[in-house]
């Protein structure tokens, strides 16, 4: 039996019936229970007594080379001989059996919240005598060894689990831990083992995940950061619309999730260590709109009739949208009673082509009308109107300023001219103002000043988007 004294006896017979004297050397070669051989140990010389017998007794085989663990050993006894007897030797095999032991393990506390340190104490004694055993103890959960330590002189060793200890954090639920006692160097079979079950509870209430930015519908790709209302919780999420579980993708704090268009992100939070129990926390959803585009433009301030009045129209895709966008624009609001409303045109800059994630632009030209006008001057004199005096003067010239030989036919011409002038004067009097009045005229005041709104619409198949532009005429 391992650890018990063993006496090896060698009997030497001399030649011709003589009683040998001298010395017998004892040596050993061990074979462990796992088949590993040990080398020969040192010789232990014992004198042969008067009847030819040499005995060697040991209670502790030399450590590290032979028999310090259960197994089998080969014993060799070598007689060195004397003057009358020649040397000789003999051998035998001895089996060293294990000493029955009992291993017990306790846990303090036996029930605790996740992450709480728990002290496990293993005690190993020899079953028959109750004496403390010596050797190694390993602490295992589901065949996984978390710690191994040597028994002290009292046959005990401890292991502390938990976040503040030197080992694994036990998961939520019922956990069984086993202490396995084996030989001092770990060779051979375990001699005995014991088990203890502990109950690990979840930390507080189940946390509810929150999002930053808040939940809603977005028109562009979002960078979403997940948080938890309860510290110590683990967040899991999915991006395919399925319900997340404790086996889904685990969210790593500080690393935002890039949410693409048409994706639905759902997240749950569970207490730390709760990898097997049902998920109790609620899901939180962020919806993003389908791929599309937006239309916007720069404000414009113009003077009526000026040129070079343009607005840059920007088409911005999101969610991976691509295609050709045809642009149209109309005046949707004007000052009250506005005249000569502005007109707009994209010319050859529409449609725009979206082939990637970059924005594209078009030019909207705005046309306005300048003011125009005319006036007629009518001097105001007292006395005979200018057309009357000038007519008479012309008649006198024709009648008296020409020699007599020509007066007859010239008088006729002068009279005709006078009649024309007098008729024109009458007409002028009918169209002009009275004495002391002023002249009149007509014109176009141009585009009415004030604030206008231009609506720009982009169309691509069934997808449309509208933006507005502020136009000020001053």
MARROSE-138002 format. One record per residue (C-alpha): residue number from 1; x, y, z. Coordinates in nm, 2 decimals, always signed. Each point is the difference from the previous one (the first is absolute). Layout:
N
NUM / X / Y / Z
...
***
This chain:
474
1 / +0.00 / +0.00 / +0.00
2 / +0.13 / +0.34 / -0.09
3 / +0.17 / +0.18 / +0.29
4 / +0.02 / -0.32 / +0.22
5 / +0.34 / -0.15 / +0.10
6 / +0.13 / -0.28 / -0.22
7 / +0.26 / -0.26 / +0.10
8 / +0.21 / -0.17 / -0.27
9 / +0.18 / -0.33 / +0.11
10 / +0.28 / -0.17 / -0.18
11 / +0.12 / -0.35 / +0.10
12 / +0.35 / -0.10 / -0.11
13 / +0.11 / -0.36 / -0.01
14 / +0.37 / -0.08 / +0.00
15 / +0.17 / -0.28 / -0.20
16 / +0.06 / -0.34 / +0.17
17 / -0.25 / +0.09 / +0.27
18 / +0.21 / +0.29 / +0.14
19 / -0.17 / +0.30 / +0.15
20 / +0.08 / +0.31 / -0.21
21 / +0.12 / +0.32 / +0.15
22 / +0.03 / +0.34 / -0.16
23 / -0.24 / +0.25 / -0.14
24 / -0.32 / +0.01 / -0.22
25 / -0.08 / +0.31 / -0.19
26 / -0.36 / +0.08 / -0.07
27 / -0.11 / +0.22 / -0.30
28 / -0.33 / +0.07 / -0.17
29 / -0.16 / +0.09 / -0.33
30 / -0.35 / +0.14 / +0.00
31 / -0.28 / -0.02 / -0.25
32 / -0.28 / +0.26 / +0.05
33 / -0.37 / -0.09 / -0.04
34 / +0.00 / +0.20 / -0.33
35 / +0.29 / -0.22 / -0.13
36 / +0.28 / +0.25 / +0.04
37 / +0.32 / -0.19 / +0.12
38 / +0.23 / +0.14 / +0.27
39 / +0.38 / -0.05 / -0.01
40 / +0.19 / -0.22 / +0.25
41 / +0.04 / +0.17 / +0.33
42 / +0.32 / +0.01 / +0.22
43 / +0.13 / -0.32 / +0.17
44 / -0.10 / -0.06 / +0.36
45 / +0.26 / -0.23 / +0.15
46 / -0.11 / -0.23 / +0.28
47 / +0.22 / -0.25 / +0.18
48 / -0.08 / -0.37 / -0.01
49 / -0.09 / -0.14 / +0.34
50 / +0.12 / -0.33 / +0.14
51 / -0.26 / -0.20 / -0.18
52 / +0.07 / +0.15 / -0.34
53 / -0.29 / +0.25 / +0.00
54 / +0.01 / +0.37 / -0.08
55 / -0.31 / +0.22 / +0.05
56 / -0.06 / +0.36 / -0.12
57 / -0.31 / +0.19 / +0.13
58 / -0.12 / +0.34 / -0.12
59 / -0.31 / +0.20 / +0.07
60 / +0.07 / +0.27 / -0.26
61 / +0.15 / -0.09 / -0.33
62 / +0.23 / +0.27 / -0.14
63 / -0.20 / +0.29 / -0.15
64 / +0.04 / +0.08 / -0.37
65 / +0.14 / -0.32 / -0.13
66 / -0.18 / -0.31 / +0.13
67 / -0.31 / -0.10 / +0.18
68 / -0.12 / +0.34 / +0.12
69 / -0.33 / -0.06 / -0.17
70 / -0.22 / -0.31 / -0.03
71 / +0.11 / -0.25 / -0.26
72 / +0.23 / -0.30 / -0.02
73 / +0.37 / -0.02 / +0.09
74 / +0.27 / -0.26 / -0.09
75 / +0.24 / -0.08 / +0.29
76 / +0.35 / -0.13 / -0.05
77 / +0.21 / -0.16 / +0.28
78 / +0.37 / -0.04 / -0.09
79 / +0.23 / -0.20 / +0.22
80 / +0.35 / +0.13 / -0.03
81 / +0.17 / -0.33 / +0.10
82 / +0.28 / -0.09 / +0.24
83 / +0.32 / -0.21 / +0.00
84 / -0.20 / -0.32 / -0.01
85 / -0.31 / +0.11 / -0.21
86 / -0.03 / +0.16 / -0.33
87 / -0.24 / +0.29 / -0.07
88 / -0.36 / -0.06 / -0.09
89 / -0.33 / +0.18 / -0.04
90 / -0.37 / -0.04 / +0.01
91 / -0.30 / +0.22 / -0.09
92 / -0.37 / +0.03 / +0.06
93 / -0.29 / +0.24 / -0.09
94 / -0.21 / +0.18 / +0.26
95 / -0.33 / +0.18 / -0.06
96 / -0.06 / +0.33 / +0.19
97 / -0.37 / +0.05 / +0.03
98 / -0.18 / +0.33 / +0.05
99 / -0.12 / +0.09 / +0.34
100 / -0.38 / +0.05 / +0.00
101 / -0.08 / +0.37 / +0.05
102 / -0.31 / +0.21 / +0.04
103 / -0.03 / +0.35 / -0.17
104 / -0.26 / +0.25 / +0.11
105 / -0.05 / +0.36 / -0.13
106 / -0.20 / +0.28 / +0.15
107 / -0.11 / +0.34 / -0.14
108 / -0.04 / +0.33 / +0.19
109 / -0.24 / +0.15 / -0.08
110 / -0.20 / -0.27 / -0.18
111 / -0.23 / +0.25 / -0.18
112 / +0.12 / +0.34 / -0.12
113 / -0.06 / +0.27 / -0.27
114 / +0.20 / -0.02 / -0.31
115 / +0.36 / +0.11 / +0.05
116 / +0.00 / -0.05 / +0.38
117 / +0.32 / -0.18 / +0.12
118 / -0.07 / -0.35 / +0.13
119 / +0.26 / -0.19 / +0.20
120 / +0.02 / -0.38 / -0.07
121 / +0.18 / -0.21 / +0.26
122 / +0.11 / -0.36 / -0.08
123 / +0.09 / -0.24 / +0.28
124 / +0.17 / -0.34 / -0.07
125 / +0.05 / -0.27 / +0.27
126 / +0.10 / -0.36 / +0.01
127 / -0.33 / -0.19 / +0.01
128 / +0.11 / -0.26 / +0.26
129 / +0.20 / +0.21 / +0.24
130 / -0.14 / +0.36 / -0.06
131 / +0.36 / +0.13 / -0.03
132 / +0.06 / +0.30 / -0.23
133 / +0.09 / -0.11 / -0.35
134 / +0.28 / +0.15 / -0.21
135 / -0.02 / +0.08 / -0.37
136 / -0.16 / +0.23 / -0.25
137 / -0.36 / +0.12 / -0.04
138 / -0.14 / +0.14 / -0.32
139 / -0.32 / +0.20 / -0.01
140 / -0.21 / -0.08 / -0.31
141 / -0.33 / +0.12 / -0.16
142 / -0.14 / -0.21 / -0.28
143 / +0.34 / -0.17 / -0.05
144 / +0.18 / +0.34 / -0.02
145 / +0.27 / +0.05 / +0.26
146 / +0.01 / +0.35 / +0.14
147 / +0.26 / -0.05 / +0.28
148 / +0.23 / -0.26 / +0.15
149 / +0.18 / +0.02 / +0.33
150 / +0.18 / -0.22 / +0.25
151 / -0.16 / -0.11 / +0.33
152 / +0.14 / +0.15 / +0.31
153 / +0.10 / -0.19 / +0.31
154 / -0.36 / -0.02 / +0.11
155 / -0.10 / -0.16 / -0.33
156 / -0.18 / +0.32 / -0.13
157 / +0.02 / +0.25 / -0.28
158 / -0.22 / +0.29 / -0.12
159 / -0.10 / +0.17 / -0.32
160 / -0.19 / +0.34 / -0.02
161 / -0.21 / +0.06 / -0.31
162 / -0.15 / +0.32 / -0.11
163 / +0.10 / +0.34 / -0.14
164 / +0.21 / +0.08 / +0.31
165 / +0.16 / -0.34 / +0.02
166 / +0.26 / -0.20 / -0.19
167 / -0.23 / -0.20 / -0.23
168 / -0.30 / +0.00 / -0.23
169 / -0.32 / +0.19 / +0.06
170 / -0.27 / -0.26 / +0.04
171 / -0.30 / +0.04 / -0.23
172 / -0.36 / +0.06 / +0.10
173 / -0.18 / -0.32 / +0.10
174 / +0.08 / -0.32 / +0.18
175 / +0.38 / -0.08 / -0.02
176 / +0.16 / -0.32 / +0.12
177 / +0.37 / +0.01 / +0.09
178 / +0.21 / -0.31 / +0.06
179 / +0.32 / -0.04 / +0.20
180 / +0.22 / -0.28 / -0.13
181 / +0.28 / -0.14 / +0.22
182 / +0.30 / -0.16 / -0.17
183 / +0.36 / -0.09 / +0.06
184 / +0.25 / +0.26 / +0.10
185 / +0.15 / +0.03 / -0.35
186 / -0.33 / -0.04 / -0.17
187 / +0.08 / -0.35 / -0.15
188 / -0.24 / -0.29 / +0.02
189 / -0.37 / -0.01 / +0.05
190 / -0.19 / +0.23 / +0.23
191 / -0.03 / -0.15 / +0.34
192 / -0.33 / +0.15 / +0.10
193 / -0.22 / +0.30 / -0.08
194 / -0.28 / +0.20 / +0.15
195 / -0.25 / +0.25 / -0.14
196 / -0.21 / +0.30 / +0.12
197 / -0.28 / +0.19 / -0.18
198 / -0.04 / +0.38 / +0.03
199 / -0.27 / +0.23 / -0.13
200 / +0.09 / +0.32 / -0.18
201 / -0.27 / +0.26 / -0.04
202 / -0.03 / +0.29 / -0.25
203 / +0.10 / +0.35 / +0.09
204 / -0.31 / +0.21 / +0.09
205 / -0.27 / +0.07 / -0.25
206 / +0.04 / -0.06 / -0.37
207 / +0.13 / +0.31 / -0.17
208 / -0.18 / +0.18 / -0.28
209 / +0.23 / +0.10 / -0.29
210 / -0.01 / +0.36 / -0.13
211 / +0.13 / +0.16 / -0.32
212 / +0.19 / +0.31 / -0.09
213 / -0.13 / +0.16 / -0.22
214 / -0.36 / -0.07 / +0.12
215 / -0.22 / -0.25 / -0.18
216 / -0.17 / +0.13 / -0.32
217 / +0.00 / +0.00 / -0.37
218 / +0.31 / +0.14 / -0.17
219 / +0.07 / +0.09 / -0.36
220 / +0.38 / -0.06 / +0.02
221 / +0.23 / -0.26 / +0.14
222 / +0.02 / +0.03 / +0.37
223 / +0.28 / -0.07 / +0.25
224 / -0.19 / -0.15 / +0.30
225 / +0.15 / -0.04 / +0.34
226 / -0.17 / -0.25 / +0.24
227 / -0.02 / +0.06 / +0.38
228 / -0.15 / -0.17 / +0.29
229 / -0.22 / +0.14 / +0.28
230 / +0.15 / -0.25 / +0.24
231 / +0.37 / -0.04 / +0.05
232 / +0.14 / -0.36 / -0.01
233 / -0.23 / -0.11 / -0.28
234 / +0.11 / -0.14 / -0.34
235 / -0.17 / +0.13 / -0.32
236 / -0.06 / -0.23 / -0.30
237 / -0.14 / +0.12 / -0.33
238 / -0.11 / -0.10 / -0.35
239 / -0.01 / +0.20 / -0.32
240 / -0.22 / -0.23 / -0.21
241 / -0.33 / +0.05 / +0.17
242 / +0.02 / -0.32 / +0.20
243 / -0.05 / -0.01 / +0.38
244 / +0.34 / +0.01 / +0.18
245 / +0.09 / -0.25 / +0.26
246 / +0.29 / -0.05 / +0.24
247 / +0.17 / -0.18 / -0.28
248 / -0.02 / +0.29 / -0.25
249 / +0.27 / +0.25 / -0.08
250 / +0.13 / +0.16 / +0.33
251 / +0.02 / +0.37 / +0.00
252 / +0.34 / +0.14 / +0.10
253 / -0.02 / +0.32 / +0.19
254 / +0.14 / +0.31 / -0.18
255 / -0.03 / -0.15 / -0.35
256 / -0.30 / +0.15 / -0.19
257 / -0.20 / -0.21 / -0.24
258 / -0.03 / +0.13 / -0.35
259 / -0.37 / -0.03 / -0.09
260 / -0.07 / -0.01 / -0.37
261 / -0.32 / +0.10 / -0.18
262 / -0.29 / -0.25 / +0.03
263 / +0.17 / -0.18 / +0.29
264 / -0.17 / -0.06 / +0.33
265 / +0.22 / -0.02 / +0.31
266 / -0.13 / -0.18 / +0.30
267 / +0.18 / -0.02 / +0.33
268 / -0.06 / -0.17 / +0.33
269 / +0.19 / +0.01 / +0.33
270 / +0.04 / -0.29 / +0.23
271 / +0.17 / -0.03 / +0.34
272 / +0.37 / -0.09 / -0.02
273 / +0.07 / -0.37 / +0.00
274 / -0.36 / -0.09 / -0.10
275 / +0.09 / -0.20 / -0.31
276 / -0.25 / -0.28 / +0.03
277 / -0.31 / +0.14 / +0.16
278 / -0.28 / +0.16 / -0.22
279 / +0.04 / +0.36 / -0.11
280 / -0.24 / +0.22 / +0.20
281 / +0.09 / +0.35 / -0.12
282 / -0.20 / +0.19 / -0.27
283 / +0.12 / +0.06 / -0.35
284 / +0.07 / +0.36 / -0.12
285 / -0.05 / +0.07 / -0.37
286 / +0.16 / +0.27 / -0.23
287 / -0.16 / +0.02 / -0.35
288 / +0.17 / +0.17 / -0.30
289 / -0.18 / +0.11 / -0.32
290 / +0.07 / -0.16 / -0.34
291 / +0.27 / +0.12 / -0.23
292 / -0.09 / +0.34 / -0.16
293 / +0.14 / +0.35 / -0.06
294 / -0.06 / +0.36 / +0.12
295 / -0.02 / +0.33 / -0.19
296 / +0.12 / +0.33 / +0.13
297 / +0.11 / +0.34 / -0.15
298 / +0.16 / +0.33 / +0.09
299 / -0.20 / +0.32 / +0.07
300 / +0.00 / +0.27 / -0.27
301 / -0.03 / +0.39 / +0.02
302 / -0.05 / +0.18 / -0.33
303 / -0.09 / +0.34 / -0.14
304 / -0.27 / +0.00 / -0.27
305 / +0.14 / -0.04 / -0.35
306 / +0.36 / -0.09 / +0.11
307 / +0.18 / -0.31 / -0.14
308 / +0.22 / -0.27 / +0.15
309 / -0.26 / -0.09 / +0.27
310 / +0.04 / -0.37 / +0.08
311 / -0.05 / -0.25 / +0.28
312 / +0.22 / -0.31 / +0.04
313 / -0.23 / -0.30 / +0.04
314 / +0.15 / -0.29 / +0.19
315 / -0.12 / -0.37 / -0.03
316 / +0.12 / -0.21 / +0.29
317 / -0.04 / -0.38 / +0.00
318 / -0.03 / -0.22 / +0.31
319 / -0.04 / -0.37 / +0.07
320 / +0.19 / -0.10 / -0.31
321 / -0.25 / +0.16 / -0.25
322 / +0.12 / +0.06 / -0.36
323 / -0.16 / +0.11 / -0.32
324 / -0.10 / +0.31 / -0.21
325 / -0.20 / +0.28 / +0.16
326 / -0.20 / +0.24 / -0.22
327 / -0.05 / +0.34 / +0.16
328 / -0.29 / +0.24 / -0.04
329 / -0.07 / +0.33 / +0.18
330 / -0.31 / +0.23 / +0.05
331 / -0.08 / +0.32 / +0.18
332 / -0.22 / -0.11 / +0.29
333 / -0.05 / +0.33 / +0.19
334 / +0.02 / +0.37 / -0.11
335 / -0.07 / +0.34 / +0.15
336 / -0.37 / +0.11 / -0.02
337 / -0.09 / +0.13 / -0.34
338 / +0.34 / -0.07 / -0.15
339 / +0.05 / +0.09 / -0.36
340 / +0.25 / -0.16 / -0.25
341 / +0.07 / -0.30 / +0.23
342 / +0.36 / -0.14 / -0.03
343 / +0.06 / -0.30 / -0.23
344 / +0.25 / -0.28 / +0.05
345 / +0.19 / -0.25 / -0.21
346 / +0.25 / -0.28 / +0.05
347 / +0.13 / +0.02 / -0.35
348 / +0.22 / -0.30 / -0.09
349 / +0.10 / -0.07 / +0.37
350 / -0.30 / -0.23 / +0.06
351 / -0.02 / -0.30 / +0.04
352 / +0.29 / -0.08 / +0.24
353 / +0.15 / -0.35 / +0.03
354 / +0.07 / -0.16 / +0.34
355 / +0.25 / -0.28 / -0.04
356 / +0.15 / -0.03 / +0.36
357 / -0.02 / +0.16 / +0.34
358 / +0.11 / +0.35 / -0.12
359 / -0.25 / +0.29 / -0.05
360 / -0.07 / +0.15 / -0.34
361 / -0.11 / +0.35 / -0.09
362 / -0.20 / +0.19 / -0.27
363 / -0.04 / +0.37 / -0.07
364 / -0.34 / +0.17 / +0.03
365 / -0.01 / +0.33 / -0.19
366 / -0.25 / +0.27 / +0.11
367 / -0.14 / +0.26 / -0.24
368 / -0.17 / +0.33 / +0.10
369 / -0.13 / +0.30 / -0.19
370 / +0.14 / +0.36 / +0.03
371 / -0.23 / +0.30 / +0.02
372 / -0.06 / +0.21 / -0.32
373 / -0.19 / +0.34 / -0.06
374 / -0.06 / +0.33 / -0.24
375 / -0.11 / +0.38 / +0.07
376 / -0.11 / +0.29 / -0.23
377 / +0.09 / +0.36 / +0.09
378 / -0.27 / +0.27 / -0.04
379 / +0.12 / +0.36 / +0.09
380 / -0.25 / +0.22 / +0.16
381 / -0.01 / +0.36 / -0.16
382 / -0.27 / +0.28 / +0.03
383 / -0.13 / +0.15 / -0.33
384 / -0.02 / -0.15 / -0.34
385 / +0.11 / -0.36 / -0.03
386 / +0.33 / -0.07 / -0.17
387 / -0.16 / -0.19 / -0.28
388 / -0.23 / +0.30 / -0.09
389 / +0.28 / +0.27 / -0.01
390 / +0.24 / -0.22 / -0.19
391 / -0.27 / -0.08 / -0.25
392 / -0.08 / +0.37 / -0.06
393 / +0.37 / +0.08 / -0.03
394 / +0.04 / -0.26 / -0.26
395 / -0.29 / +0.14 / -0.19
396 / +0.14 / +0.35 / +0.00
397 / +0.33 / -0.13 / -0.13
398 / -0.17 / -0.17 / -0.28
399 / -0.22 / +0.30 / -0.09
400 / +0.23 / +0.30 / +0.05
401 / +0.35 / -0.13 / -0.01
402 / -0.01 / -0.10 / -0.37
403 / +0.00 / +0.22 / -0.31
404 / -0.34 / +0.10 / -0.14
405 / +0.04 / -0.20 / -0.32
406 / +0.00 / -0.31 / +0.19
407 / -0.25 / +0.08 / +0.26
408 / -0.30 / -0.15 / -0.16
409 / +0.10 / -0.36 / -0.01
410 / +0.20 / +0.02 / +0.32
411 / -0.30 / +0.15 / +0.18
412 / -0.19 / -0.31 / -0.09
413 / +0.28 / -0.22 / +0.15
414 / +0.02 / +0.21 / +0.31
415 / -0.37 / -0.02 / +0.06
416 / +0.01 / -0.38 / -0.02
417 / +0.30 / -0.01 / +0.24
418 / -0.19 / +0.23 / +0.24
419 / -0.30 / -0.23 / +0.00
420 / +0.22 / -0.30 / +0.08
421 / +0.17 / +0.18 / +0.29
422 / -0.33 / +0.11 / +0.14
423 / -0.15 / -0.35 / -0.02
424 / +0.31 / -0.14 / +0.18
425 / -0.05 / +0.26 / +0.27
426 / -0.36 / -0.10 / +0.05
427 / +0.10 / -0.36 / +0.03
428 / +0.28 / +0.08 / +0.25
429 / -0.24 / +0.20 / +0.20
430 / -0.24 / -0.30 / +0.01
431 / +0.28 / -0.24 / +0.12
432 / +0.18 / +0.23 / +0.25
433 / -0.09 / +0.17 / +0.32
434 / -0.17 / +0.33 / +0.03
435 / +0.18 / +0.31 / +0.08
436 / +0.20 / -0.03 / +0.31
437 / -0.01 / -0.39 / -0.03
438 / +0.29 / -0.24 / -0.03
439 / +0.10 / -0.25 / -0.26
440 / -0.08 / -0.38 / +0.02
441 / +0.18 / -0.35 / -0.08
442 / -0.01 / -0.39 / +0.05
443 / +0.26 / -0.28 / +0.12
444 / +0.06 / -0.35 / +0.17
445 / +0.09 / -0.01 / +0.38
446 / +0.19 / -0.34 / -0.04
447 / +0.01 / -0.30 / +0.24
448 / -0.17 / +0.09 / +0.34
449 / +0.26 / +0.02 / +0.28
450 / -0.05 / -0.23 / +0.31
451 / +0.05 / -0.36 / +0.11
452 / -0.06 / -0.30 / -0.22
453 / +0.03 / -0.38 / +0.06
454 / +0.12 / -0.23 / -0.27
455 / -0.08 / -0.38 / +0.04
456 / +0.25 / -0.23 / -0.16
457 / -0.10 / -0.36 / -0.06
458 / +0.22 / -0.29 / -0.09
459 / -0.15 / -0.31 / -0.16
460 / +0.14 / -0.34 / -0.08
461 / -0.25 / -0.27 / -0.08
462 / -0.24 / -0.02 / +0.30
463 / +0.25 / +0.18 / +0.23
464 / -0.05 / +0.38 / +0.05
465 / +0.15 / +0.26 / +0.23
466 / -0.08 / +0.37 / +0.04
467 / +0.20 / +0.29 / +0.13
468 / -0.07 / +0.38 / +0.02
469 / +0.20 / +0.30 / -0.09
470 / -0.05 / +0.36 / +0.14
471 / +0.00 / +0.26 / -0.28
472 / +0.01 / +0.37 / +0.09
473 / -0.06 / +0.27 / -0.27
474 / +0.11 / +0.35 / +0.11
***
